[in-house]
Amino acid sequence: MPGILFTAYPNRHCELTLDIGQRLCYNHSEFIQWIISLMILQIEPASPVPIYVQIEEQVRALIAAGQLRPGDQLPTIRQLAVDLGVNYNTVARAYLELERAGVITTQRGRGTFVAGVPDEARQAQLREEKLHAILRAAIGEALRLGYNRDEIAAAFREEIGYG
């Protein structure tokens, strides 16, 4: 049957079988690069959220979901820019922000990698930052749609069960 079969083994060895019967073996990092090249990152040019922030948030989400693990290699800035159809400097800025936050590390001559597991305090801080980013985005969108702060607060209280 035509299609793609992906099998992951406990030692992080993966096997990808294409419908033509050709077998390709990838380690996890190579597979992640292949997935990213298939545009798992979705850029919305019409969004009020800057593209570099969209990239940054989606990489963080892939890490939080366990789809990117510590030590996994990310695509080069140039390759990701080409894959997403965005400017090189846009991806460079996203990577810079992720590196400043300790989410990724760049090793000269080797590439860019997901950083090690943050300690418990850092993980809590990252979770709180993500929550605030989600709330800022939702509130910003509501304000752009013409809702006032009282309406937004009332809706928020209602949604969390305090209204």
N, C-alpha and C positions, 0 to 999 in steps of 0.2 A: 504494500500500500504506500503510495507516495506520501512523503512527509519528512519530518525531522524527529529523531528519537534522541533524547538526552538522558544519559545514565550517569549518576554521580556515585562514586565509590568512597568508602570511609576514609581512605588515605588521600582524599582530595584529587584523585585521578578521575577524569571525566572522559566519557566517550560520546561522540556526536556522530550519528549515522544519518547521512543524507539519503533522499529517496533513490538516488542512483546507485546505492549500495556502497558508496565510498565511505570509509571510516576515517575520521579525523580525531586525534586525541589532543585534548587541551588540559592544561592545569587550570585551577579555578580562576586565576588572574586572567589568563588568556580568554577563558569563556566569558568572564565579566566584560572584557574589552569587546568581545564579539557582540554581547547583548547591548552594550552601550552604543556600539556602532549601528545597531538595528533601531536606534532612536528610542530607547526606553525612556530617555529624558525627553519630555515634551515641552517645547518652548512655545509660548503664546505671545507673539509679537504685539498683539493688540491689547495685552494686559497692561494695567497701570504699574505692575510690579516690574522693575528693571530686569532685563534678561540675565544679567550676572547674578542677581538675587534668586531668580528662578532656578538657575543651574546650581547655585550654592544650596538652596533648600532641598532640591531633588537629590543631590548627592548625600546630604545629611539624612534624608528620608531612607535612601537605599541602605545606608550604614545602620540606621536605627532598626530597620526591618531585617537586618542580617543578610541582606543580599550582597552587600560589600562587607568584607571582614578585614580585621587588622592584617596588614601585610599585602593586601590585594593591590595590584598595580592599576592605576587609572590610565586612560589614554593620554597621549601628549596633548598639550594645549592646542597645537596646530591641528592634530587629528580630530579632536573633539569639536574645534571650531568648524572644520570642514564638514564633519558629520552632521552638525546641527545647523549649518548654514548661517553662522554668525561670525562677527569680527573676532580675530585672534585676541585683541585686547580685552574683549568682553569675557572670554573664557579665562584669560590671564588674571583678570580682576577677581573672578569667582574663586580661582585656585588660591590667589593671594589671601583672600578673606578666610578661606577654609584653613589655610596654613597658619594664619595669625591666630585662629581659634583652636589650633592644635588638632584639627580633625584629620588633616593630611600632612605628609612630610615630603619634601622634595630632596632627592639625593642626586647631586651633580653627576651627570654621566650615566645614571641608572634609571631615573624616572621619578614619577610621583606615586606615592603609596598611601593607603589608608593607615593612619597612625594607630598605635597600640591602643588597647582598651584604656579609656580614661579611668582615673580613680573614682571612688564613689561620690566624693564631693563635686568633682568636675562633671560627672554624669548627671547629678542632680541640677547643677547649674545649666548644663546644655538642655535638659528637659524643660527647665523654667524658661530659658530663652526661647525655645521652640514654641511653648505655650503663648508667650507674649507676642511672638511674631504672628501666630495664628490669629490671636485676638486683634492685633493692630490691623491685619489685613481685612478681617471681617468688619471691624468698625469703620475702617477707611472706605470700604465698599459701600456700607450702609450710608455713610455721610455723603458719598458721591451720588447716591441714589436719592438724596433729599430727606432722609430721616434725620430728626434732631436727636440730641444726646439723651433726652428723657425717653423718647420712643425706643432707642437702642437699649438703654438700661432696663426698661420695662420688659422688653422682649428677652433680654439676657436672663433676667430674674425668672421669667416664666419658663424658659427652656431648661434652666437648672433646677426648677422645682420650688423656687421661692416666691412665685408670683401669683 
